[in-house]
Amino acid sequence: MGESDRYLERKIQKLTLGDDNNSLMALIGINTIVFISLGLIQVIYYMSQSTGSAFEYEILRYAILPGKMRNVASIPWTVLSYMFVYTGFVYTLINLLWLWAFGSILQQIVGTQKIIPLYIYGGLAGAVFFIAANYIFPQLRNEVEYATMFGGGAAIMAIATGTTFAAPHYRLFRMLNGGISLWIITLVYVFIDLLGTPSMAHKLAHIGGGIVGIAFIFSLRKGTDWGKWMNDFYSWFSNLFNPEKVTSNQHIKNKLFYKTGGKIPYIKENYITQERIDQILDKINQKGFKSLTSDEKAILEKAKELDL
């Protein structure tokens, strides 16, 4: 295991449900809320002695992705909503555990702001591959009218492949003869996932999500962040409902930097930020530990001492 992997392993062990700005836990929370909400609605339908098909026709079909383009055009939001829809406790639990397992590693490598965009990109790719497969293959084309897909399989596959592409030699279960490399765990996951996927269209959808996961991290290494516009839009939208934030920031800026009262406005300190640590870890993953400068090695060592 490399220096970055040892550092990441210790960081991931500190990850808790209470972390601030934890996009992974927010994502798991959204999936859980949708699952519980649909479950409660289904119970209401059951208690009202409605048939199971009534729930599917009146509620579920407006949230899951249809395979036919004409149907998608009538409910276009399903290209997003389907990836948050789950039915069945065991199926939901297993998928969310996989999401947490891979996402907790990836979040420490590339930061919390990349998790949700990658999940969405993977889900969108899955939707495209699913719909395309239903038209390309003759045996699927005959059943396209009834084809549907739901669940975050393609999106989670994107998280899994993206994580593995970012740190393939990260080791898990170190008590087992030094640990198992992440890429081996991913192969097992892909095999289980594709084996349990019901149709060829669904399998291709998950493969499409996996391809996007690799492309996302590859692009990030080249300096292009596909998720930046999503995070910028979210920040802009959030600030619309928090006008005091801009005023407060401007007040602080004026107070600290323009009304110094003759004091020295800036004193250089050796302050280690999480962003700086993430940059160093990215450099290690891309070029190896030997590529670090002496200052970068000192920062990483200091971060370990401070237990950051």
CORPE-V884442 format. One record per residue. N is the residue number from 0. D_CENTER is the distance of its C-alpha to the mean C-alpha in whole Angstrom. Layout:
n=N d_center=D_CENTER
n=N d_center=D_CENTER
This chain:
n=0 d_center=24
n=1 d_center=24
n=2 d_center=24
n=3 d_center=21
n=4 d_center=20
n=5 d_center=22
n=6 d_center=21
n=7 d_center=17
n=8 d_center=19
n=9 d_center=21
n=10 d_center=18
n=11 d_center=15
n=12 d_center=18
n=13 d_center=19
n=14 d_center=15
n=15 d_center=16
n=16 d_center=16
n=17 d_center=18
n=18 d_center=16
n=19 d_center=16
n=20 d_center=13
n=21 d_center=11
n=22 d_center=8
n=23 d_center=6
n=24 d_center=10
n=25 d_center=10
n=26 d_center=7
n=27 d_center=9
n=28 d_center=12
n=29 d_center=12
n=30 d_center=12
n=31 d_center=15
n=32 d_center=17
n=33 d_center=17
n=34 d_center=18
n=35 d_center=21
n=36 d_center=22
n=37 d_center=22
n=38 d_center=24
n=39 d_center=26
n=40 d_center=27
n=41 d_center=28
n=42 d_center=30
n=43 d_center=32
n=44 d_center=33
n=45 d_center=34
n=46 d_center=36
n=47 d_center=38
n=48 d_center=39
n=49 d_center=37
n=50 d_center=36
n=51 d_center=32
n=52 d_center=32
n=53 d_center=33
n=54 d_center=30
n=55 d_center=28
n=56 d_center=30
n=57 d_center=30
n=58 d_center=27
n=59 d_center=24
n=60 d_center=25
n=61 d_center=24
n=62 d_center=20
n=63 d_center=20
n=64 d_center=20
n=65 d_center=23
n=66 d_center=24
n=67 d_center=27
n=68 d_center=27
n=69 d_center=29
n=70 d_center=28
n=71 d_center=24
n=72 d_center=27
n=73 d_center=28
n=74 d_center=25
n=75 d_center=22
n=76 d_center=20
n=77 d_center=19
n=78 d_center=17
n=79 d_center=14
n=80 d_center=15
n=81 d_center=15
n=82 d_center=12
n=83 d_center=12
n=84 d_center=16
n=85 d_center=17
n=86 d_center=20
n=87 d_center=22
n=88 d_center=21
n=89 d_center=21
n=90 d_center=18
n=91 d_center=16
n=92 d_center=16
n=93 d_center=16
n=94 d_center=13
n=95 d_center=11
n=96 d_center=13
n=97 d_center=11
n=98 d_center=8
n=99 d_center=9
n=100 d_center=11
n=101 d_center=9
n=102 d_center=6
n=103 d_center=9
n=104 d_center=11
n=105 d_center=8
n=106 d_center=8
n=107 d_center=12
n=108 d_center=12
n=109 d_center=11
n=110 d_center=10
n=111 d_center=9
n=112 d_center=9
n=113 d_center=7
n=114 d_center=3
n=115 d_center=4
n=116 d_center=7
n=117 d_center=5
n=118 d_center=4
n=119 d_center=8
n=120 d_center=9
n=121 d_center=9
n=122 d_center=10
n=123 d_center=13
n=124 d_center=14
n=125 d_center=14
n=126 d_center=16
n=127 d_center=19
n=128 d_center=19
n=129 d_center=20
n=130 d_center=23
n=131 d_center=24
n=132 d_center=25
n=133 d_center=27
n=134 d_center=29
n=135 d_center=29
n=136 d_center=30
n=137 d_center=34
n=138 d_center=33
n=139 d_center=30
n=140 d_center=32
n=141 d_center=34
n=142 d_center=32
n=143 d_center=29
n=144 d_center=31
n=145 d_center=29
n=146 d_center=26
n=147 d_center=23
n=148 d_center=19
n=149 d_center=17
n=150 d_center=14
n=151 d_center=10
n=152 d_center=12
n=153 d_center=11
n=154 d_center=8
n=155 d_center=7
n=156 d_center=10
n=157 d_center=8
n=158 d_center=6
n=159 d_center=9
n=160 d_center=11
n=161 d_center=9
n=162 d_center=10
n=163 d_center=13
n=164 d_center=14
n=165 d_center=14
n=166 d_center=15
n=167 d_center=17
n=168 d_center=20
n=169 d_center=18
n=170 d_center=20
n=171 d_center=20
n=172 d_center=22
n=173 d_center=25
n=174 d_center=28
n=175 d_center=28
n=176 d_center=30
n=177 d_center=28
n=178 d_center=24
n=179 d_center=23
n=180 d_center=21
n=181 d_center=17
n=182 d_center=18
n=183 d_center=20
n=184 d_center=18
n=185 d_center=16
n=186 d_center=19
n=187 d_center=20
n=188 d_center=16
n=189 d_center=17
n=190 d_center=20
n=191 d_center=20
n=192 d_center=17
n=193 d_center=20
n=194 d_center=23
n=195 d_center=22
n=196 d_center=21
n=197 d_center=24
n=198 d_center=25
n=199 d_center=24
n=200 d_center=23
n=201 d_center=20
n=202 d_center=20
n=203 d_center=20
n=204 d_center=17
n=205 d_center=15
n=206 d_center=16
n=207 d_center=15
n=208 d_center=12
n=209 d_center=12
n=210 d_center=14
n=211 d_center=12
n=212 d_center=10
n=213 d_center=13
n=214 d_center=14
n=215 d_center=11
n=216 d_center=12
n=217 d_center=16
n=218 d_center=16
n=219 d_center=14
n=220 d_center=17
n=221 d_center=20
n=222 d_center=19
n=223 d_center=17
n=224 d_center=14
n=225 d_center=13
n=226 d_center=11
n=227 d_center=14
n=228 d_center=16
n=229 d_center=13
n=230 d_center=13
n=231 d_center=17
n=232 d_center=17
n=233 d_center=16
n=234 d_center=18
n=235 d_center=21
n=236 d_center=20
n=237 d_center=20
n=238 d_center=23
n=239 d_center=25
n=240 d_center=25
n=241 d_center=26
n=242 d_center=29
n=243 d_center=30
n=244 d_center=27
n=245 d_center=29
n=246 d_center=32
n=247 d_center=32
n=248 d_center=30
n=249 d_center=33
n=250 d_center=35
n=251 d_center=34
n=252 d_center=34
n=253 d_center=38
n=254 d_center=39
n=255 d_center=37
n=256 d_center=38
n=257 d_center=41
n=258 d_center=43
n=259 d_center=43
n=260 d_center=47
n=261 d_center=48
n=262 d_center=46
n=263 d_center=43
n=264 d_center=40
n=265 d_center=38
n=266 d_center=38
n=267 d_center=36
n=268 d_center=34
n=269 d_center=32
n=270 d_center=29
n=271 d_center=26
n=272 d_center=23
n=273 d_center=19
n=274 d_center=19
n=275 d_center=22
n=276 d_center=21
n=277 d_center=17
n=278 d_center=19
n=279 d_center=22
n=280 d_center=19
n=281 d_center=18
n=282 d_center=21
n=283 d_center=22
n=284 d_center=19
n=285 d_center=21
n=286 d_center=24
n=287 d_center=25
n=288 d_center=26
n=289 d_center=30
n=290 d_center=29
n=291 d_center=28
n=292 d_center=31
n=293 d_center=33
n=294 d_center=32
n=295 d_center=28
n=296 d_center=29
n=297 d_center=31
n=298 d_center=28
n=299 d_center=26
n=300 d_center=29
n=301 d_center=29
n=302 d_center=26
n=303 d_center=26
n=304 d_center=29
n=305 d_center=28
n=306 d_center=25
n=307 d_center=23
